[in-house]
C-alpha cells in the first residue's frame, strides 16, 4: 500500500490545503492528513475544531484519514503510521528553501521515507492559513474570505463573528 502523510497546523484548512489533499488522495492508496501540535504556537481554532473541519471537508474522500500527532518529528510520525511518503506543497522560493532543508534532515532521520513535493495552481499560490486569517476584520471580509475556504470552514468563521 502506498501511504503518505500530509501534515500541517491547518488553522484553518484552506482551498490550497484542499487542493493538496485532493492531489494526494489521487497519488496514494491512503493519505493521512495529520495536524502537528506545537505547544508553543497560538491557534485561532482548537485542535478539536481543526480536526472537525478537516473531517467535514474531506468526508467524500474514502482514502483520506484525519489524525493528529505531538512531540514527534514528522518523519518519525510517518514511520509510526506505516507511511512511505511525506507530501508537501511548495508555493514560492521560501517554501522551496525550507522544504529542501527538511527533506535532507528527514532523509538523515529515515532514508526509507521519501518526500513528494507539489506546486499548486497559480490561483492558489498565495493562499495560506496566515493569509486568510489576515483578511478577517475590515468591512466586507466575509465575501473575500469565502473565495479561499472550503464551505464548512467558511461557516465556522461566520459563526465566530456572531459570537
N, C-alpha and C positions, 0 to 999 in steps of 0.2 A: 504494500500500500504506500502510495506517495502522499505523505502527510507533511504539512507545512504549518508554521506558526507566523501569524501576523500580529505584532504587538504594538501597543501604544497606550496613551492615557485615555484617549477617546473622550475628551472633556470639552466639547461634545463630539460625537461622531458627525462627520460632515459628508457631503456628496463626494469629496475627494477620497475619504476613507471607504465609502461605499463602492466607489469605482475599483479601488484596490481589492476589496473583498470579492467583488464580482469577478474580477480577473483571476484572483487566486483560487476561487472555487472551480473555475474552468480549467486551471492548470494542474490542480492537485486532486487526489481522491478525497482527501479531507483537509479542510483548512480550520485551524484553531485560531480564533480571534481572541487574543488574551490582553487583558488590562494589566499592565505592570504597575504595581503600587509603590509609589515613592513617598515615604512618610515625611519627607522634608518639603514636599510640594503642596501648595494650596489648590484645591479643586473647586470649580463652580458647582459641579454636581457630585453627589455622594457616589461611592462605589456601587451601591445597590441601584441607583438611578442610571448610572452608566451601563451597568450590565443589562438592566431592563431595556434601555434604549437600543443597545446592540441586538438583543433578542427580538425586539419589536421590528427592527429594521431588516434583520437577516432571516426572519422566520420562514420565508419562502425558499430558502436555500438549504436543501436537505443535507448537504455535506459540509455545512459550516457549524462548528461548535463554539460556544462562547465560554470563556473561563477567565480567571484572574490568577495572578501569582505575585509573590512577595519575597524579598530577600534572596533572590537568585539572579544570576546573570541570565540574560535571555537565552544564550546558547545552552546553559545548563537546564533551563526550563524546557527548551526544545528536546533535549536529550531525555529528560524525565517523562515527557509525554510521547516519546517514540517518534518524534518528527525528524526528518532528514533535511528539511529546508527551513530557512528563515526568509520570509517575504518582507521586502522593504520598498518604500517609494522614494524616488528622487525627483524633487521639483525644481531644484536650482543648483548652482555651483556649491553653495554652502552645504546643502544636503549631501552632495556627492563627496565632498571632502570628509564630512563626518562619517558617512556610511562606509566609505572606503577604509577609513581607520578602524571602524568597528568590525568590518569584515576580517581584517587582518588579526585583530585581537581575538575574535571568535574562532578563527582558524587555529590559533595557538592553543585555545582552551579545548577545542574539539574539532579536529580536522575532518571528521566524517560529516558534519553538518554544513551544508552549503547555503550561501546567501544568494537570493534571487532578487534582482532589482527591476522595478518597473517605473516607467516615466508616464505620468498621467497626461491626458489630452490637454491642449492649450487652455481650454475654458476652465479647467480645474487646477491649473498650476499654482495659482495664488491662494487657493482655498486651504485654510488650516484652522484648527480649533482656536488658536490665538487671534487670528484674523476675524473670525466670526464673533468671538466674544467682544472684540474691539468695536464692532458695529452697533452694539446694543446701547441705547440711550437717546441719541438725537431723534428729533421728530421724524417719523416715517421709517424708523429702523425695522419695523415688523415686515414691511414689504420687501426691503432689501435682504433681510436675513433669510426669508423664505427661499430665495434663489440658491442658497448654499447648503441647506439642510434637508435631510430626509423628513417626511411629514411627521412621524412620531416625535422626532427631536424638536422640530419647529413648534409643535403643540406644547411641549414642555417649557419652551421659552415663553410662550404666550401665557401659560399657567403661572409661571414665576412672576410675570409682570403684574398679574392680577392678585398677587398675594401680598 
